[in-house]
């Protein structure tokens, strides 16, 4: 092999090693550090994705100003067991808090308890659980009006929780997965969504314009922009918050021209993630 060929081979090999190393680094930043069980990795992934969704639509996360990309936290992660479990939380001395999310499948209020620095994390978790996790003392981004999509009672018995101590690295707050991948949803599902949010058409002159973002089955809510003409039963510009559950659309809170800044900012985020533009 001549020197030129040898040099090119070495360069290709070096680039390959760098590519693999970069991929490993990205995985570590996204999911924490090696050594986690599959369950811990799965629940951390769901919590991170919830924070990404929360940050994209509401500009913050449950950690507020304490969220710093790349920051390492030693945590006691805990979650409820069972096939349909969606509750998770953590305690960490690095922030001096415990947090609990009763249901990552809805835009629900989180619970938080401050802990003294240097606390035994498992003892802190026991105190948090015995206080019923503070009864959701952090404001949620939105409250759904459908009771069965709201908060679930947290299990009381310690045996109903699994836990693991681990070190995690907070990932970047990219847009949520559905917006990153930009995959169209099934046509019949979108048609059902459109039908659900259209105002009553008791007058033929009623005209409606809808903006629908990319969304996923696991998004806590799906914000929809609706602008209806004066001839409609509900005229004006409105943000509708819906939830997809078991193949059905449920209506949550609405924000109209009485909250113009929210309508304007949410419409801007929808336009950045626009999947469908509908005139009806």
CORUR-V443091 format. One record per helix or strand of 2 or more residues. SS is the DSSP state (H for helix, E for strand). FROM is the first residue (numbers start at 1). LEN is the number of residues. Records with the same first field share a line. If there is no record, write none. Layout:
BEGIN
SS->FROM-LEN / FROM-LEN
END
This chain:
BEGIN
H->3-29 / 38-21 / 64-3 / 121-10 / 132-4 / 147-3 / 158-3 / 177-5 / 187-11 / 257-16
E->72-9 / 88-5 / 97-5 / 110-5 / 161-9 / 208-6 / 222-7 / 236-10 / 248-8 / 274-6
END
